[in-house]
Amino acid sequence: MENLNGKWTIGKNEESFYEYEYFDTKEEAIEFGKEYEGFDGKGFYVGQIESIPMCAGSLGVQVIEFIQTVHADNDGEYGQDYLDDVKREHIEELDKMIEKAVLEWATKYDYHPKHFFVINIEFIESDKREVEIENT
């Protein structure tokens, strides 16, 4: 999927933006919005896209806890204290390794989030009648 971060989009209200029309500039979005048939002619919203990064950081503790659970389940009392003494710096190293691997995997198979935030939202007045008069 194309990187949409920084592009502009349009919508009928401040919470619902079209997920198929993207523009390089705010001005392009406004011009499209003024001509777009889906609006009732009373105005629309324009906003800038802010990508949402994949949350793949700080997973080391969860991975260690999962490994501990598996060993406790499989090895009984002998596995209950396995990995209880992992040093903080080793967890931080594991965090970085896991994050790198997950992000590479997500990039390879295009699993990065497709949803996004819309910021810098502004209402644009557009009376269709004025637009029609200008175009004649």
C-alpha positions in Angstrom: 0.0 0.0 0.0 1.2 3.5 -0.8 2.5 5.6 2.1 -0.3 8.0 2.8 1.4 9.9 5.6 1.0 13.7 5.0 -1.6 13.3 2.2 -5.0 15.0 2.4 -8.5 13.5 2.3 -12.1 14.7 2.5 -15.2 13.7 4.4 -18.8 14.6 5.2 -18.1 15.0 8.9 -15.1 15.3 11.3 -15.2 11.5 12.1 -15.8 9.9 8.7 -13.3 10.4 5.9 -13.2 8.7 2.5 -10.7 6.0 2.4 -10.2 6.0 -1.4 -9.5 9.6 -2.3 -6.0 11.0 -1.3 -4.3 14.2 -2.4 -0.8 15.5 -2.2 -2.0 19.0 -1.1 -4.8 20.5 0.9 -5.7 22.6 -2.1 -6.2 19.6 -4.4 -8.4 18.0 -1.7 -10.5 21.1 -1.5 -11.0 21.4 -5.3 -12.0 17.8 -5.5 -14.4 18.2 -2.5 -16.1 21.2 -4.2 -16.8 19.1 -7.3 -17.6 15.8 -5.5 -21.2 14.6 -6.1 -21.4 12.8 -2.8 -21.7 16.1 -0.8 -24.9 17.9 -0.4 -23.5 21.2 -1.4 -23.4 22.7 2.1 -19.7 22.0 2.8 -17.3 19.2 3.7 -14.3 18.5 5.9 -10.7 18.3 4.7 -8.0 16.7 6.8 -4.4 15.5 6.7 -3.5 11.8 7.1 -1.2 10.7 9.9 -0.1 7.1 9.5 -0.3 4.7 12.5 2.9 2.7 13.0 2.7 -1.0 13.8 3.1 -1.5 17.6 6.0 -4.0 17.6 8.2 -2.6 20.4 8.6 -3.7 24.0 7.5 -7.3 23.4 10.4 -8.9 25.1 8.8 -9.3 28.5 5.6 -10.9 26.9 7.8 -13.3 24.9 9.7 -14.3 28.0 6.5 -14.7 30.0 5.1 -16.9 27.3 8.2 -19.1 27.2 8.0 -19.3 31.0 4.4 -20.5 30.8 5.2 -23.1 28.2 8.1 -24.5 30.3 6.0 -24.4 33.5 3.2 -26.3 31.8 5.6 -28.8 30.2 8.3 -29.2 32.8 6.2 -28.9 36.0 7.9 -27.4 39.0 11.4 -27.6 37.4 10.3 -25.0 34.8 8.5 -22.6 37.1 11.4 -20.3 37.7 12.9 -20.5 34.3 14.0 -17.1 32.9 13.2 -15.4 36.2 16.6 -13.8 36.3 16.9 -12.2 32.9 18.7 -8.9 33.1 17.0 -5.7 32.0 19.6 -5.0 29.3 19.0 -8.4 27.9 15.3 -7.8 27.7 15.9 -4.5 26.0 18.2 -6.3 23.4 15.4 -8.8 22.9 12.9 -6.0 22.4 15.0 -4.5 19.6 15.5 -7.9 17.9 11.8 -8.8 18.0 10.7 -5.3 16.8 13.2 -5.5 13.9 11.9 -9.0 12.9 8.2 -8.1 13.2 8.6 -4.9 11.1 10.6 -6.7 8.4 7.9 -9.4 8.3 5.1 -6.8 8.2 6.9 -5.0 5.3 7.5 -8.2 3.4 3.9 -9.3 3.5 2.3 -5.8 3.6 0.8 -6.2 7.1 1.4 -2.7 8.3 -1.8 -0.9 9.5 -4.0 0.3 6.7 -6.0 2.6 9.0 -4.9 6.1 10.0 -5.6 9.2 11.9 -6.9 12.4 10.3 -5.4 15.6 11.8 -5.6 19.3 10.9 -9.3 19.0 10.1 -11.0 22.0 8.7 -14.6 22.6 7.5 -14.8 24.0 4.0 -17.9 25.8 2.9 -19.0 24.9 -0.6 -22.3 26.0 -1.9 -22.8 23.9 -5.1 -24.8 26.8 -6.6 -21.7 29.1 -6.4 -19.5 26.4 -7.9 -22.0 25.8 -10.8 -22.2 29.5 -11.5 -18.4 29.8 -11.6 -18.2 26.8 -14.0 -20.7 28.2 -16.6 
